[in-house]
C-alpha cells in the first residue's frame, strides 16, 4: 500500500534516563575534586615550608609543585571532560568494553600534547640542574595522569581501594619527601612526592583494569566525541584557566618572588587564596548531598513523567518542583557558605596564625573567602547546567569567569597591594551572577529545552548524533 | 538524483512511500502507467519519510523526465530567525486546528496563503524548533487533547504538521496535470499544485489512505498510553488516535476537493471516498486491467486429467492458505479424485509455508495438494479448472482476471474488488452473470461447496467461464483501460489555466 503517513511516527527504543545522569552528575561534583586536592596538597606543603622556611630547597620544591599542578590541571581538563562524558555514555549503554582502551588512549593524548610542553619549559625557562629538570617533567606527567585517571573514580564502585590508594600514596609522598628531603634537598623532596603520587596513579589504573577486563581496543574512539561535544573541552579549559588566572597574573606582581632558578611565584597571594578556597569544602559536601537526594529525585521525576506519557500540566508541575528544590538548595547553600565564610572572616587572625601566614595578608585572605563564597555559587550553577546538558551555557559561564578574573586581577594589580584578591572576588561574583542568571532563564523554559533544544531526536540530518553516543535528555519517540 | 525538466512535463506524478523506492502494487501500477503512455512525459515527485533514501527498485522509463524528493520529516533547516514568526503562526493556528479536526481545502488554502510568500525563508528552525512554534504546539495541545500524553502529542504534531509544512514548502515541478497515487501528504501536494498553478489534478487511490491509516492507528499500541502512576487523570474528550484519524481525513478531504477526477479501482472503495468527503460527480472507477488479447489465446488442454483447482498467490498469512487446504479436505469427500495446486513463492514467510506443508501432511492430503512454487501462470492455466482465493484482505487481485481471460472461473472470498470482478458491478450493462462464486472469509466448507458446484456441474462451469471471459474483455482489458487514462489525461492537459484559484478558495 502507498503512503508513509503513519510510518512517520516510527518508534525508537526508549530507556530509563536515570543511569546516565547519575554518573554524569557525579562527575561534575568530582571535577571539583582535583582542584580541592591541589589546594590541600599545596596547603600541606606550604605549612611544611613555613615551618622550615630556612630551607630554600623546600621553597623551590613548592614552586615546582604549584607550576605542575596549575598547568597539568589546566591542560588535562579538555580531555578529562570529553572522556568523562564518553565514559558516562558507555556506562549508560552498559557497554564498558572500551573503558580500558579509553584509559590508554586518553593518557596517550594527554602525554603527547603536554610532555613536549613540560620538557621545553623545564629545559629552557628555569635554570635547574639536569636531574631535577627531568624529575620535574616526570612529576608533571604523574600529576597529569592523576587528573586523567580520576575520571574513572565515579565508575569504580570500589571506594575503599580508591580511598586507601590516596591515603597510602599521600603518606608515602610525605614520608619519602621528608626522608629523602634532608639528604638530597629539592631533588629528594620532589622525588619522594612523585613516588607517592605515582603509587596512587598505578593503584587506580590497576583497579580500573581489574574492573574492566576487556582488551585494549580502539583507544582513540573517545576522540569522536570532540566534534559533537566540542563545548566540553572548551568549557573544561576555560574553567581551569579561570581558577588559575588570578594566580598567574599575580606572579607578575611587583612584590612577587623570583626564585634563583628563575621561577616567578607569589607565595603569599597563592597561600592566602588556597586557604580561602578551603572554606568551600562544606559547600562541596552539600552539593554531593543535594545532587544525590532531593534534586536528583525531582530531576528524574521530571523526565520520567515525560517518558511515561504525562500530560503537559503534569510536566509543568514537575518543572516547578525542580525550580522550587533548586531555590531551596540555593538558599541552604547561601546560609551554610555564608556562615562558614563569615566565621572564616571573623576568625581570620587565628586561622592565619595557625597556618603561619603573615598577619598583613589578612585582607587578602578575607577577600579571598568572599570570592570563594561566590565561587561556590558559581559551581552550584555549573552543576545544574551540566545536569541539563546545556553545554554552550557552560562555555559562556566559564568564559565569563576567565575574562572577569583576568581583567579585574590586572586592575587590582594596578591598584596595588590593598586590592590584591579583589580581582578574584569580583570575577567570582560576576561569574556566579551570570551563571545563576542563565540557570534561571533556562529552568523557566525547561520543557521547551527538553523537547526541542537539547533533544537529538529532533532535527534533521544536520544534527547527527555521535556514533554510539547518547545525550541524557534524548526524549526519544518511545 | 533530481533532474529538472526544461519545460513543463505533461504529468507530474506524486508518489508517497512507493515508486521507485518501494516494490508493491502501486509502484508496479505507476511503472506500467508510464510505459503505457510513452507519448507523455512524467515528472516524478517521491515523498519519503527522511533522507535515508534506498536504492532505486525500478528502472525509470525513458519518458520519466525528472525525479524530485520531498522528505516529510525533514523540512530543511531554514534560517534561524524569521521576522513576524509569532504573527505568522498565530495566523495559521485556526486552520491547523481545523485540519486536526474536520478541515478541508479552505483550511489548507489558508495555510498555503500564509506560508507561500515566505517560501525559502521558512524551515525547521522557525516552524518546528522555535520557542514560538513550541508555544503553538502547547496551545493546540491544551485546546484539543490535554488529558493525553504530551510526549505523544509532541511527536504527533511534528509528524503531521511537519509533514504538511514539508509538502507546502518544497519545490513543485511545473506540469500540465498533477496526478497523485494516494491522498495523504502526496494528496496535499496535489491540492497545493492545483491551487497554486491552476492546473488540473487527479487522484488515483488503490487502497483508501484513511482506511489503511485507521487500521494502523487502531493497532498502534504506543499511541494513547496514559500515565501509569500518580492520580489517575481521566482523559478528557478526544484521544490521540482520534486526532490522527481526523487529520488524515482532513488531508483526504482537501485532496478530493482540489482534484478534478477521483479515481479508484473498484466501486467498493467509492463508498469510503464518499465518506471522506469526495464529490460523487468527480468520482470514477478505472480498474487495473490485464492483457486480454494474450491470455484469451490460451486454449483448454483437452487431454483427460483429474479435476484441478489452484490457489495462486504468495504463501503468506494474509492469503489464508490454510483455509484453502482445509477446503480441499472437504472437497475430497465430494470430488474424490481432486487435485490441488499451490502456485506461488514460499520464501516471504518460510515459517508459515512450513506450517501449510505440515497441515497438508496431517490432513493426509499429500497425494492431493502439491506446492509448485512461483511459476509462469500461462503454463498452468490451460489445465486448471477452478482458481480459489481465500485471502482475508485484497484490493483488486489480478489473478481473477488473468484466469478469467483464459476461461477459468474463480471462487474467492468477499474482499476488495473480488465480488465486483466475479459477479459484475451492480450497474453492469449487459450483465454477464457470475464468473465463479463469492464465499465468506475463513469458511473452508463454503469454499469447498462452491468449488464442487463448479466441478460437478460442467454446464455451470462453462457458463461461468464464458461470463468471466466476456467481463474481462469488456471491463478489464488493459488496452481499453489505457485508453481511458489517455482520454482523461488529454482532456485535462488541454484545459486552460484556472487563475487565482488559491485566493478564491482561501
Interface residues (C-beta under 8 A of the other chain):
Chain A: X1 X2 X3 X4 X5 X6 X7 X8 X9 X10 X11 X305 X306 X307 X308 X309 X310 X311 X312 X313 X314 X315 X445 X447 X448 X451 X452 X453 X458 X459 X460 X461 X462 X475 X477 X478
Chain B: X15 X16 X17 X18 X24 X25 X26 X47 X48 X49 X50 X51 X71 X72 X73 X74 X75 X76 X77 X124 X128 X129 X131 X134 X138 X141 X142 X146 X147 X148 X149 X150 X151 X152 X154 X155 X156 X158 X159 X160 X163 X181 X182 X184 X185 X186 X206 X207 X209 X212 X213 X216 X217 X220 X222 X223 X225 X226 X227 X228 X229 X230 X233 X244 X248
